[in-house]
Amino acid sequence: MTPLRTLTAIIFGFAFSLITFAAFYVRGDLGSVFRYLGARGDARRLEAAGGTLEQLAAAQAQVHALADAAADPDFAVRMLPLCLLLGVLTGYAVWRLFGSRAGRAEATDVQERMLLRLAYRRGGRFSLEDVAASSPLTEVQAVQVVQRMKEAGRLRDAGSGLYELV
């Protein structure tokens, strides 16, 4: 899992760096990018339709003018360290997001949850006979779970075989 997790984080961080670089390259102005793409499509359609050389030259000049207006490579290069920093931070966030459960708080045991549900249904008090009759736990399992919960301070002995939630 760790090599896959690391590879995913690296790929995601690198992709995010490229996306931010592209956004800085056009200064975040997607309208100018779409105008450029539209003009380039018009120039290709004009060429396919058999336009004159003057028309093709004018269309290409318009495409080049829109490309120069849309792009700012100097600004993008100046922002490259920021792009890389954002990529590293994003990669780290992905790496943490898909981290192992070893460092996380431990979830309650399934048997403990069964016992807690039974206790809540019974008003917070139950006996081992109630557990054996109302849950899939065996008597041995019920005793083990009750002992663990008593040691953890989540249950107390109420006397006469009854246990109470703390």
Backbone bond lengths (Angstrom), bond angles and torsions (degrees), N, CA, C in turn:
res aa  C-N    CA-C-N  psi(-1)  N-CA   C-N-CA  omega(-1)  CA-C   N-CA-C  phi
1 M - - - 1.446 - - 1.530 110.96 -
2 T 1.329 117.90 -36.61 1.455 120.70 -176.73 1.527 112.83 -64.35
3 P 1.355 120.67 -44.26 1.472 117.84 177.66 1.532 112.29 -63.88
4 L 1.315 116.86 -38.98 1.464 120.07 178.61 1.525 110.50 -66.95
5 R 1.315 115.64 -40.67 1.465 120.76 178.22 1.529 110.07 -62.70
6 T 1.316 117.30 -44.05 1.460 121.79 179.70 1.524 110.86 -66.05
7 L 1.320 117.43 -44.14 1.463 121.15 178.91 1.529 111.01 -61.71
8 T 1.324 116.67 -42.79 1.467 120.37 178.35 1.519 110.93 -61.49
9 A 1.318 116.88 -43.71 1.461 120.59 179.87 1.532 111.30 -64.41
10 I 1.321 117.14 -40.65 1.470 120.77 179.50 1.527 110.54 -65.33
11 I 1.322 116.57 -46.59 1.471 120.35 -179.47 1.524 110.36 -62.69
12 F 1.324 116.95 -44.76 1.458 120.38 -178.74 1.528 110.87 -64.94
13 G 1.334 117.41 -42.75 1.461 120.74 178.64 1.520 112.34 -63.79
14 F 1.337 116.41 -42.27 1.468 120.53 178.52 1.529 110.53 -64.38
15 A 1.325 116.53 -43.38 1.468 120.18 179.52 1.528 110.83 -63.19
16 F 1.324 116.51 -40.21 1.462 119.30 179.04 1.527 110.62 -65.82
17 S 1.330 117.13 -37.39 1.472 120.35 176.29 1.525 110.99 -62.04
18 L 1.329 116.74 -42.93 1.469 119.94 178.73 1.522 111.91 -64.91
19 I 1.311 116.80 -39.82 1.469 120.19 179.60 1.526 110.31 -65.31
20 T 1.327 117.48 -43.75 1.469 119.00 179.19 1.533 110.98 -67.17
21 F 1.336 117.12 -36.01 1.467 119.54 175.86 1.523 109.96 -61.62
22 A 1.316 117.16 -44.04 1.471 120.66 179.08 1.521 111.23 -63.16
23 A 1.322 116.68 -38.99 1.467 119.67 178.46 1.527 110.58 -65.35
24 F 1.330 117.48 -40.85 1.465 120.04 176.57 1.528 111.29 -68.42
25 Y 1.333 117.37 -32.95 1.463 121.57 -178.27 1.524 111.00 -61.75
26 V 1.315 117.24 -36.51 1.468 120.83 179.12 1.523 111.46 -104.40
27 R 1.333 116.21 11.71 1.467 122.78 179.69 1.531 111.63 57.24
28 G 1.315 117.40 26.91 1.461 121.28 178.40 1.508 114.43 74.79
29 D 1.315 118.24 8.78 1.464 122.51 -177.10 1.525 109.78 -95.57
30 L 1.306 116.92 90.25 1.464 120.52 -179.78 1.524 111.95 -73.38
31 G 1.315 116.74 -23.33 1.466 119.69 178.08 1.517 111.58 -60.67
32 S 1.330 116.60 -42.44 1.467 119.06 179.26 1.528 111.13 -68.58
33 V 1.308 117.37 -32.17 1.471 119.95 176.83 1.520 109.80 -64.64
34 F 1.331 116.69 -44.05 1.461 119.42 -179.27 1.531 111.48 -69.74
35 R 1.324 117.38 -33.33 1.474 119.11 174.82 1.530 110.26 -63.71
36 Y 1.325 116.64 -41.93 1.467 121.38 177.50 1.535 110.23 -61.65
37 L 1.331 116.30 -47.06 1.466 119.13 -179.31 1.527 111.75 -63.55
38 G 1.327 116.88 -37.62 1.468 120.13 177.20 1.520 111.81 -65.05
39 A 1.325 116.17 -43.48 1.472 120.11 179.41 1.527 110.59 -65.69
40 R 1.316 117.44 -38.32 1.468 120.35 178.60 1.532 110.53 -65.69
41 G 1.333 116.88 -39.46 1.463 120.34 176.26 1.523 111.59 -64.94
42 D 1.339 115.87 -40.28 1.469 119.52 177.08 1.528 110.84 -62.13
43 A 1.332 116.47 -40.69 1.478 120.00 -179.65 1.524 110.22 -65.64
44 R 1.327 117.60 -39.96 1.471 119.44 178.81 1.533 111.53 -67.70
45 R 1.341 116.51 -39.02 1.463 118.72 178.27 1.537 110.92 -66.74
46 L 1.321 116.40 -37.05 1.465 120.74 177.74 1.533 110.43 -64.35
47 E 1.332 115.97 -40.35 1.466 120.03 178.12 1.520 110.87 -66.31
48 A 1.346 116.91 -40.03 1.469 120.41 179.66 1.526 111.25 -69.50
49 A 1.346 116.61 -29.11 1.472 120.44 -179.81 1.522 111.81 -80.85
50 G 1.321 115.77 -8.25 1.472 118.51 177.49 1.505 113.10 86.25
51 G 1.318 118.59 43.42 1.466 122.30 178.59 1.515 111.49 -69.07
52 T 1.305 115.28 163.21 1.471 120.25 179.63 1.533 109.57 -72.78
53 L 1.319 115.39 165.48 1.467 120.11 -179.46 1.527 111.51 -63.50
54 E 1.323 117.81 -35.71 1.459 120.99 178.83 1.529 110.20 -66.63
55 Q 1.328 116.86 -41.46 1.465 120.29 178.69 1.529 110.95 -64.83
56 L 1.336 115.99 -42.80 1.467 119.88 179.22 1.529 111.52 -64.53
57 A 1.326 116.75 -40.86 1.467 120.72 179.39 1.530 110.45 -65.00
58 A 1.334 116.51 -40.26 1.477 120.28 178.85 1.527 110.55 -66.49
59 A 1.315 116.83 -40.61 1.469 120.55 179.33 1.530 110.44 -65.79
60 Q 1.340 116.95 -42.69 1.468 120.39 178.50 1.530 111.03 -65.13
61 A 1.325 117.15 -37.83 1.470 120.71 178.18 1.519 110.17 -64.35
62 Q 1.334 115.70 -39.16 1.475 119.29 178.31 1.527 110.18 -66.27
63 V 1.324 117.69 -40.70 1.470 121.63 178.55 1.525 109.83 -61.79
64 H 1.329 117.21 -45.49 1.462 121.21 -179.53 1.532 111.13 -65.81
65 A 1.318 117.31 -37.96 1.467 120.16 178.87 1.528 110.25 -65.93
66 L 1.328 117.54 -41.78 1.472 120.44 177.78 1.527 111.53 -66.89
67 A 1.337 116.69 -36.43 1.475 119.97 178.10 1.525 109.95 -65.78
68 D 1.325 117.30 -41.80 1.462 119.97 178.74 1.526 111.50 -66.81
69 A 1.323 116.93 -34.64 1.464 120.48 179.80 1.534 111.26 -73.59
70 A 1.312 117.25 -31.59 1.468 120.53 -176.31 1.520 111.83 -80.07
71 A 1.313 117.58 -35.54 1.466 121.09 -171.56 1.523 111.86 -95.27
72 D 1.327 114.04 143.99 1.457 121.35 173.26 1.527 107.80 -136.57
73 P 1.347 117.63 79.06 1.463 119.77 -174.97 1.526 114.06 -66.11
74 D 1.330 117.73 -30.71 1.470 119.49 179.58 1.530 110.83 -64.54
75 F 1.317 116.08 -43.52 1.469 120.38 178.06 1.530 110.46 -63.55
76 A 1.324 116.49 -41.75 1.464 120.17 -179.45 1.523 111.27 -63.25
77 V 1.331 117.30 -39.64 1.466 120.59 179.32 1.529 110.14 -67.83
78 R 1.343 117.01 -38.43 1.470 119.18 176.75 1.525 111.69 -64.52
79 M 1.318 117.40 -29.81 1.465 122.02 -179.13 1.524 113.25 -89.51
80 L 1.321 117.67 1.14 1.462 121.73 -178.83 1.536 113.25 -56.14
81 P 1.345 120.59 -43.34 1.470 118.50 176.92 1.533 112.74 -60.20
82 L 1.331 116.38 -37.68 1.461 119.37 177.26 1.530 110.94 -65.99
83 C 1.323 116.47 -40.45 1.470 120.15 177.51 1.524 110.64 -60.08
84 L 1.324 116.20 -44.59 1.465 120.08 179.80 1.521 111.56 -66.50
85 L 1.323 117.10 -39.66 1.464 120.27 177.75 1.524 110.84 -63.34
86 L 1.316 116.70 -43.88 1.468 119.84 177.77 1.525 111.13 -63.36
87 G 1.325 116.99 -37.51 1.457 120.62 177.04 1.516 112.19 -64.21
88 V 1.331 116.51 -42.69 1.469 120.35 178.61 1.520 110.32 -65.04
89 L 1.326 117.21 -43.92 1.462 120.26 179.28 1.528 111.68 -63.55
90 T 1.310 116.37 -40.77 1.455 120.13 178.59 1.523 111.00 -67.39
91 G 1.324 116.69 -42.09 1.461 119.92 176.52 1.515 111.95 -60.77
92 Y 1.329 116.93 -41.40 1.463 120.56 177.63 1.521 110.85 -64.25
93 A 1.330 116.82 -40.46 1.471 119.99 178.51 1.527 110.89 -62.76
94 V 1.323 117.12 -41.08 1.466 120.52 177.30 1.525 110.30 -65.99
95 W 1.310 117.39 -41.07 1.462 121.51 179.11 1.517 110.46 -61.46
96 R 1.339 116.99 -41.65 1.470 120.49 178.17 1.528 111.34 -70.20
97 L 1.316 116.07 -37.77 1.458 120.49 -177.90 1.516 111.52 -62.57
98 F 1.325 116.51 -41.34 1.455 120.68 -179.54 1.520 111.67 -97.55
99 G 1.318 116.59 29.31 1.460 121.60 -178.53 1.512 112.49 -72.07
100 S 1.308 113.76 168.01 1.464 118.93 179.58 1.520 109.79 -74.17
101 R 1.285 115.58 164.26 1.453 120.92 -179.42 1.522 112.34 -85.08
102 A 1.324 116.89 -0.20 1.464 120.10 -176.87 1.525 111.51 -62.82
103 G 1.303 117.90 -37.04 1.458 120.61 -178.13 1.513 114.19 -87.93
104 R 1.302 117.97 -3.59 1.459 120.98 -177.15 1.516 110.95 -89.31
105 A 1.307 115.19 163.35 1.459 119.72 177.45 1.521 109.14 -64.62
106 E 1.312 116.13 139.67 1.446 120.44 -175.38 1.527 111.02 -73.12
107 A 1.301 116.17 133.74 1.458 120.41 176.98 1.519 109.03 -75.78
108 T 1.312 115.77 153.86 1.455 118.87 -179.84 1.516 109.78 -67.79
109 D 1.267 114.02 151.60 1.451 121.82 -179.41 1.526 109.90 -67.13
110 V 1.312 117.94 150.19 1.461 122.28 -179.74 1.523 110.07 -62.21
111 Q 1.301 116.02 -41.38 1.465 119.40 -179.76 1.527 110.67 -65.78
112 E 1.315 117.33 -37.70 1.464 120.07 177.41 1.524 110.86 -65.17
113 R 1.328 116.22 -39.08 1.480 118.88 177.90 1.513 111.03 -64.07
114 M 1.344 117.05 -39.18 1.471 119.72 176.98 1.519 110.35 -60.63
115 L 1.318 115.71 -44.03 1.448 120.66 -178.71 1.527 110.72 -66.24
116 L 1.317 117.08 -40.15 1.460 120.39 178.53 1.527 111.72 -65.12
117 R 1.311 117.69 -40.48 1.474 120.37 177.49 1.520 111.27 -61.40
118 L 1.321 114.82 -44.11 1.464 119.13 178.12 1.522 110.34 -62.06
119 A 1.321 116.74 -43.88 1.465 120.41 -179.25 1.528 110.70 -62.94
120 Y 1.327 117.65 -40.92 1.466 119.80 179.04 1.525 111.36 -66.07
121 R 1.327 116.45 -37.91 1.475 119.11 177.94 1.520 111.34 -65.92
122 R 1.314 117.10 -30.98 1.470 122.06 -177.63 1.525 112.12 -92.75
123 G 1.310 118.57 9.93 1.460 120.52 177.21 1.518 113.97 83.06
124 G 1.322 117.48 19.15 1.456 121.55 177.38 1.515 113.97 94.81
125 R 1.336 118.75 -5.93 1.475 122.49 179.49 1.516 108.70 -124.77
126 F 1.317 115.82 139.44 1.462 121.05 179.56 1.514 109.23 -155.93
127 S 1.326 115.31 164.59 1.465 121.70 174.87 1.520 108.59 -119.92
128 L 1.321 116.40 168.63 1.462 119.85 178.63 1.526 110.87 -65.89
129 E 1.323 117.24 -29.86 1.465 120.42 176.36 1.527 110.31 -64.87
130 D 1.344 116.68 -39.36 1.469 120.35 177.10 1.531 110.63 -61.73
131 V 1.325 115.46 -40.47 1.469 120.07 -179.17 1.522 109.58 -65.11
132 A 1.336 117.00 -46.08 1.466 120.74 -178.80 1.524 111.38 -64.57
133 A 1.333 117.11 -34.57 1.466 120.26 -177.46 1.527 112.90 -82.04
134 S 1.317 117.83 -31.89 1.466 120.41 -170.35 1.526 115.13 -108.91
135 S 1.316 118.67 0.36 1.463 119.11 -178.95 1.522 109.38 -138.06
136 P 1.327 116.86 163.86 1.463 119.65 178.84 1.534 113.51 -76.15
137 L 1.319 117.86 0.03 1.462 120.75 179.31 1.526 110.83 -72.51
138 T 1.317 115.55 140.74 1.461 119.31 173.46 1.523 108.23 -79.24
139 E 1.312 116.30 170.66 1.459 119.72 -178.49 1.529 111.05 -65.35
140 V 1.337 116.61 -37.09 1.468 120.48 178.80 1.532 110.01 -65.40
141 Q 1.328 116.99 -43.77 1.462 120.50 178.81 1.524 110.63 -63.94
142 A 1.330 116.34 -40.52 1.456 120.66 -179.45 1.530 110.61 -62.73
143 V 1.323 116.94 -42.18 1.463 120.43 178.73 1.527 110.39 -63.35
144 Q 1.335 117.38 -42.18 1.465 120.67 179.68 1.529 111.34 -63.17
145 V 1.328 116.73 -43.17 1.469 120.70 -178.98 1.520 109.89 -66.74
146 V 1.331 117.22 -42.02 1.464 120.45 179.09 1.523 110.27 -62.21
147 Q 1.331 117.51 -41.85 1.468 120.60 178.87 1.527 111.04 -63.27
148 R 1.341 117.30 -43.43 1.472 120.02 178.45 1.517 111.36 -61.84
149 M 1.318 116.19 -43.28 1.465 119.92 -178.12 1.527 111.03 -70.18
150 K 1.340 117.78 -33.70 1.466 120.19 175.82 1.516 110.50 -66.72
151 E 1.344 116.64 -42.07 1.462 120.39 178.45 1.526 111.84 -64.41
152 A 1.325 116.37 -33.20 1.465 121.09 179.01 1.527 111.73 -79.63
153 G 1.329 117.20 -9.19 1.460 121.03 178.85 1.510 113.70 82.95
154 R 1.310 117.11 19.96 1.466 120.24 -179.24 1.520 112.51 -97.92
155 L 1.326 116.72 -12.20 1.467 122.70 178.33 1.515 108.64 -132.97
156 R 1.323 115.50 154.16 1.461 119.46 170.89 1.513 108.53 -138.15
157 D 1.311 114.35 154.93 1.462 121.61 -178.97 1.519 107.78 -81.41
158 A 1.339 116.31 118.46 1.469 121.11 -178.69 1.522 111.36 -90.99
159 G 1.310 119.34 -0.06 1.454 122.78 179.72 1.515 111.69 92.99
160 S 1.314 116.37 157.12 1.474 125.32 179.79 1.527 112.68 51.97
161 G 1.327 116.31 38.10 1.465 121.05 175.48 1.512 114.82 79.60
162 L 1.325 117.86 7.91 1.466 121.38 178.48 1.517 110.16 -99.41
163 Y 1.329 114.86 146.11 1.454 121.58 177.10 1.518 107.63 -121.93
164 E 1.337 115.09 148.54 1.457 120.43 -174.36 1.525 109.46 -131.09
165 L 1.330 115.54 139.72 1.469 119.79 176.78 1.518 109.97 -71.45
166 V 1.320 114.93 142.84 1.470 119.84 178.77 1.508 108.86 -94.77
